[in-house]
C-alpha cells in the first residue's frame, strides 16, 4: 500500500510595514543632545526649574498629514518604562511650531503626565542619577483628531496613534541634578 503525502509549498507574503518618514525637530533653547535649559525643568519634588515647555519647530510632514502630536519621554527614568512628561495631540496640520510655555493651539489637547498632572511637567530626575535624556517627539498623523479625551495618558495616546503615524522625529536634551 502506498500513501500519498501532499505538502503545501504555498507562501503567504505579508505586506511590509510602511516606511515612516522622518520629521526634523528642533528648539531654539537647546541643541540636539545638549543640556535642557533650567526654564524647562520641573518646579517641585526638589527641582527648582520654571516648568516652562521649550519652543519646538518641525518640518518635513508628508502628504496626507492631517494633525500632529507631541510626546516628551524620559527613557532613563528608573521605572522600567521611562517617564512621560508631556502629551499634546490634535495639533492642526497648519501648526508646525510651539512657543515656549505653549499649552497647544486651539483644538489641541494636553494629557496627563506620569506626575499625575495635566500639561507640561519638566525634567526632574532622581538626585545623583546619571544625566537623563528627554526626548521631544513629534508625530505626523493621518487623522485630524485622535479620539482621546483630556484625561488620557501617553500610553493611551500612543495606542490611539497606532496605525495613524505617517512620520516622526525628535530632538533630545539631557539634564541631571
NORQUI-V594678 format. One record per residue. RES is the residue in one small letter. SS is DSSP state (2 for helix, 1 for strand, 0 for the rest). PSI is psi in whole degrees, -180 to 180 (NA if undefined). NEAR is the number of other ideal C-beta (glycine too) atoms within 8 Angstrom. Layout:
res->[RES:RES]
ss->[SS:SS]
psi->[PSI:PSI]
near->[NEAR:NEAR]
This chain:
res->[x:x:x:x:x:x:x:x:x:x:x:x:x:x:x:x:x:x:x:x:x:x:x:x:x:x:x:x:x:x:x:x:x:x:x:x:x:x:x:x:x:x:x:x:x:x:x:x:x:x:x:x:x:x:x:x:x:x:x:x:x:x:x:x:x:x:x:x:x:x:x:x:x:x:x:x:x:x:x:x:x:x:x:x:x:x:x:x:x:x:x:x:x:x:x:x:x:x:x:x:x:x:x:x:x:x:x:x:x:x:x:x:x:x:x:x:x:x:x:x:x:x:x:x:x:x:x:x:x:x:x:x:x:x:x:x:x:x:x:x:x:x:x:x:x:x:x:x:x:x:x:x:x:x:x:x:x:x:x:x:x:x:x:x:x:x:x:x:x:x:x:x:x:x:x:x:x]
ss->[0:0:0:0:0:0:0:0:0:0:0:0:0:0:0:0:0:0:0:0:1:1:0:1:1:1:0:0:0:0:0:0:0:1:1:0:0:2:2:2:1:0:1:1:0:0:1:1:0:0:0:0:0:0:0:1:1:1:1:0:0:0:0:0:0:0:1:1:1:1:1:1:1:1:0:0:0:0:0:0:0:0:1:1:1:1:1:1:1:1:1:1:0:0:0:0:1:1:0:0:0:0:0:0:0:0:0:0:1:1:0:1:0:0:0:0:0:1:0:0:0:0:1:0:0:0:0:0:0:0:0:1:1:1:1:1:1:1:1:1:1:0:0:0:0:0:0:0:0:0:0:0:1:2:2:2:2:2:2:2:2:0:0:0:1:1:1:1:1:1:1:1:1:1:1:0:0]
psi->[134:130:135:131:126:130:126:131:16:133:129:114:132:154:137:152:140:141:122:136:163:133:149:121:136:168:145:-12:-17:151:155:132:15:179:137:135:150:-26:-27:5:145:150:102:172:33:-5:142:33:-172:-9:44:123:141:162:150:146:141:154:163:20:133:164:141:-6:131:-16:173:159:149:133:130:120:138:100:-11:-4:140:61:-12:-26:5:-164:131:126:-14:137:122:125:177:36:124:149:-23:-11:123:20:158:137:161:138:10:139:6:154:169:135:-16:166:136:132:-171:144:177:-8:-14:17:153:145:-166:131:112:-176:141:67:164:145:137:-6:159:162:134:150:137:108:110:102:136:136:132:125:152:16:148:-36:134:140:62:133:175:-13:2:151:171:-39:-42:-43:-43:-40:-45:-29:-17:125:-1:2:118:-32:157:159:168:159:145:138:163:159:146:165:NA]
near->[2:3:4:4:4:4:4:4:4:4:4:4:4:4:4:4:4:4:4:8:9:8:14:8:13:9:12:5:9:11:4:8:6:8:7:14:9:8:10:15:16:13:9:7:5:7:12:6:14:9:11:11:12:14:11:14:11:14:7:10:12:9:3:6:13:8:14:16:15:15:13:14:12:15:7:11:10:6:7:3:3:9:8:14:15:13:16:13:16:11:12:11:9:4:9:8:8:11:6:9:6:9:6:9:8:3:5:11:11:12:16:9:15:10:7:5:7:7:8:12:11:16:15:12:13:5:6:4:10:5:9:13:10:14:10:14:12:14:13:13:14:8:8:7:6:13:4:10:5:7:5:12:10:12:7:10:16:9:7:12:13:7:4:10:12:12:14:11:12:9:11:10:17:12:12:8:8]
